[in-house]
Amino acid sequence: MRTRSILAATLTAALALTAAAGCRDSRTEGKPGAAGDANHVSIMVGGIDKVIYLPAKLTDQLGYFKQEGLDVKLLTEPAGAVAENVLVSGDVQGVVGFYDHTIDLQTKNKCVESVVQMADVPGEVEVVSSKKAGQIRSPKDFKGRKLGVTSPGSSTDFLTQYLASKQGLTSADYTTVKAGAGQTFIAALNNGGIDAGMTTDPTVAQLVDSGQGRVMLDMRTERGTRAALGGLYPSSSLYMDCGYVKAHPATVQKLANALVKTLKWIHGHSAAQIAAKMPADYAKGGKDLYVKSISDTIGMFNDDGRMDPSASRNSLQVLGSFSPNVKGKQDTIDLSKTYTTRFVDQAR
């Protein structure tokens, strides 16, 4: 009897240990970047088929992540505000999206930093319905109009407010409409849901080519951005939680190495060569139109992944004027904690 009792107790303990190990496995399963799994990284892209975020998928297509020994999973979420929430929740290790989210999150006591800053201009375009082009020629004509943005609280929302404010208008003077991107934006413009709106390529190229829309303001170039906003405005970046960056510097360095290599590759190749490397289904308007959309936008990318300090200050100025989270708190924002050049400098 005593022997049976000892065996039963031993078996019970073994089963308990097995169950505990199973629980640990279930908690870490599907969580790339967990301890011991640093080379597996999930990155949310704020619209993976948008040309402004093209370096993320292009890096994957060129095999540069794998060359660095990384297993990178690219996910997509068209709304940048949603993408940042996924990062904060810990479901991904990084986001390819607008830099200004790092400033917004700092007001919520979250430390997030851009580790690769791919562009210092938005790459955004204010497109007007061809039916309203004669009536809406500049932001001063926004009054009484329905203006499309990706989503409320998005970078396109803040930029739209900034453009309107320069003409003495407020958000109460027009109607903000969540128009999304791609086909949802096109549908909104065509069915009268919006009169104009802010979007990116390849959507811009499709609207212009079809005659459905016309470009009113072009922030795909430094010149156009300075004319519209009075300065640079950093956009496409890889931003990550500061805690993750501190805990996994080797992984972050590999990501920076791969992305900077891609930025340099972009500057050494034509729009047609770049398009040829991308998935065929990204060219929804046809191959030629996709090449044109890349050609029109590709100049927004730098070749070193570094932040222009003046651009970060301009971003803070815009958010300080219109973001409910940042307004009145500009003096509390430490921009040095919103980006770092440490990894891209090493990659260079």
N, C-alpha and C positions, 0 to 999 in steps of 0.2 A: 504493500500500500504506500509505504513511504517513497519507494522508487517511482511509483506511478505519479505521486504528487510532485516529485522533483521534475520528472519529465514534462508534466503538464505545465508547470511554472515556467520551465525553459522555453517550451513551445509558445506559450502566451507572450513571453518577453520578445521572442524572435519575430512573432507576427506584429507586435507593437512597433518594433524598430523598422520593419518593412513598410508598414503603413505610414510611419513618420517620413521615411525616405520618399514614399510615393507622394506625400503632400508637398514636400519640398520641390520635387520635380514638377508637380502641377503648377506651383506658384511661379516657377521660373520659365516654364515652357511657353514659347511664343513671345518671350521678352528679350529680344536681342540686346546685347550690350550689358547683360547681367554679368556678375562676377564669373570669370573664367570663360566668357563668351564675348570678349571685347571686339573681336574682329567681325562679328555679325552686327550690322547696323541697319535700323529702319529709319528712313527719311521720308517725311511728308512733303510733297511738292504742291504749291498753291496753284495747281492747274498744270499738269505735267506736259500737256501738248501746247501750252503757250510758249511763244518764241522767247519771251522775256526770261523764262526759266529753262531754256533749251540746254544750257551747259550740264544740268543734272543728268538728263537722259543721254546726252551725247557722251558724257564721261563713261556711262555704263556701256553704251554701244561700242565705244573705242576700246573697251576692255581695261581701262586705266584703274578702275577700282580693284579688279582681280589682280592686276599687276602688283598692286600694293598689298596683296594678301587679304583683301577685304571681301566679305560677302554682304553686299548692300542691297537692301530691298527698298525700291522706290514705290511709294504710295501716292495717291493724288486726292486733293480736296480743293475745289475751285475757290473757296472763300478763305482768305488768309486769316481772318478772325477765328475761324473754326480750326484751322491748322495749328495756330498757336495754342489753343486749348488742348489739342491732342498731345502736344509736346509737354505742356505743364502736367498733364495727367500721367505722363511717363510711358505712354503707349508707343512713342517713337523717340529716337535719340536726337533727331535734328529736323529742321524745317528749311526748305528752300523757299524763301518768301521775302517780303519787303523788310528791310532793316528797321523801319519805324516801330515794328512790334516789340523790339528790344526795349525801346523807350517806354512804350505803353505798359509793358509788364513790370518795369522797375517801379512804377507808381503803385503796383499791387504787391510790392515786396518780393518780386521774383527776379532773380538774377539770370538773365539770358544774354548771350553775346554773339555777335557776328564773328565767325572765325575765318570766313572767306567772303569778302565783299566784291561781288562780280560786276557791279554796275553803279555808277554815281548819278544816273538819270533814270526816270521812272519807266521809260519805254511805253508809256500810256498815250492814248490819243483820244481827244474829244471828237466824237463822230456825231454829225447831225443828219437826221433823216433828210433825204433829198427833197422830200415834199415841204420841209420847213427851212431849207438852206437859205432861202431868200429872206427869211424872218429872223433867223438866229445866226448872226455873223461873228459874234464874240461873246464872252461871258457877260457883258453888259445887257445882253438880250435874254439872259436866263430867267428874268422875272416872269412869273406866271407859267413857267414851263415845267414839264415832267422830265427829270434828268435821271438817267440810269447810272447806278453804281453796282459794284459786285455784290455788296451787302452793306447794311448800316454798320458803321464803325470800322469799315475797311479803309485801306489806304486810298482807294478811289473816292470814297466818301469825303475824307479829309481834304484831298486835293481839290475836289469839286467845290467844297466850301471855301477853300483858300482863293480859288479863281474868282468866285462870286464876290468875296469880300473886297478884292482889289477894285471892284466896280461899285463899292458901296452897298452891296446886297448882303442879306443874311439868308440862312437856310429856310427862314419863314417866307421868303419871297418866291420860292419855287418848291416843287414837290419832289422829294427823293424817292426813287423807285428801285427796289432790289431787282436787278436785271440779270444777275449772274454773269456768265461768260459764254462764248461760243454760240451754239444754236439758240439758247434761251435769250441771249442778248439780241441776236438777229431777229428772232420772232417778236420781241418786245418793240423793236424799232419799226418793224413792218406792220404790226397790227395797231400801232398808235399808242401802245402802252407807255412809250417814252418818245420824247421829241428829239432828244440827244442823249449822249451818254459817254462814259469813259471806259475804254476797253483796249485790248492789245491785239497784236497779230497772232495767229492768222485771221482772226475775226475781221480786223480792219481791212485786210486785203480782199476778203470775200465781199464785204459790203461795198467797197469802192468799185471793185471789178464788176459787180452785178448792177451798179448804178443805184443801189438802195441807200447808200450813205455817202457823205462827203466829209473830208477831214477839215475840222475847224482849228484845232490846236494840236501840234505835233511835238510830243515830249520824248521822241525816240532818239533825239540828238542833243548834244550839249547846248548848241545854239538855241534850239527850240525850247529847251527846258529853262534856260536862263531868261528867255524872252517871256515865257509864261509865268515862271515862279520867282524870278529875280535871283536865282542861284541854283546850284545843283541840288538834287534830291536823291539820296542813295536808295536803291531798290533791291534788286536780286542779290540775295546773300544766302549763305548757309549759316543759320544761327542755332545755337545749342545751349542747353542749361549749363550754367557756370560750374555746378557741382560735377556734372558728367565730364566737362572739359578738364577739370582738375584731377579727376579720378582716372581718366583715360587719355592722357596727353599723346601717347604713341598712336592710338587709333585716330585721334583728331589730326595728327600730323600726316597720317596716311591719306585721310580724306582731303586735306589741303594739298598734298602733293598731286593727287589725281586731278582735282579741280583746276589747279593752276596750270597743270600740263594741258588740260583741255582748253583753257582760255588762250594759251599760246598757240595751240593747234588751230583754233578758230581764226586767229589773226593771220595765219599762214595759208588759209584755204578760202576758196570762193563759196558763195552762197549755194551754188549747185553742188559742190563737193560736200558741203555740210548737210544739205538736204538728203543726199544719197546715203548718208550714214544713219539717218533717222528712220523710225518705223514708218512704213508706207501709209498706215491709217492716220497718221498725223496730217497728211496732205488732203484734208477733207474737200477742199475746193479744187483739187487737181494739182499735179506735180509742178507745173509752171507757176501757178499762183502761190504755192508753198515756197518755192524758190524766191519769188518776189517778196513775200512776207519776211523771209529771213534776210534778204538783201536790205530791206527797208529798216530793219530793227537791229541787225547784228552790230552796228556801230556803237551801240550802247554799252557793250562789254569792254572792260579793261583787259589787260594782258598779265596782270600780276596779283589780282585778288586783294589789293590794298584799299583801305578806306581813305577818302579825302576828308580830313578833319573839318573843312568848311562845309562839306556836304552834310555831315552829322549835325552840325550846329543849325543848318537851315531846316533840317528835318525836325529838330526840337522846336524851332520857331513856329513851324506850321502846326505841329501837334499842340503846342502851347496855346495856340489861338483857337483851336476848334475841337480838340479831343476832350471830352468831359473828364477823362481820367488824368490828363496832363495839364489842362488849363489851371493856372494859378499855382502850379507846382514846379514850374520850370527851374527855379533856383535850387530845388532839391534833387534834381537829376544829375547824376554823375556820368557824363558821356564816356569817360574812360572805362567804365564797366559795361558799356553796351557793345564794344567791339575790341578786337585785338588783332594786331598784325604779326604777332609772334610766330604763328604757324606758316603764314604765307611768306614771311621773310626767310624762314628756314627752307621752304620749298624752292624759293628762288635761288 
